């Protein structure tokens, strides 16, 4: 993975985490789902993030399948480039 893709994944992951934090307070966004998507993107970089994501998957199983679908979509965007 080249430098551009690594930086892009980090930025995208943190954007989703930020949207998730906003979503915890705004009724329009689903905060937990966005946080899980962001952590799924960042999980390839950090063992701590992997453990946190696993905890959230166990606590919110209804969002787990949606998060997996989003993670695959985002990874496919970067594979095409």
Secondary structure, DSSP 4 states (H G I P E B T S, - for coil): --HHHHHHHHHHHHHHHHHHHHHHH-TTS-HHHHHHHHHHHHTTT-HHHHHHHHHHHHH-HHHHHHHHHHHHHHHHHHHH-
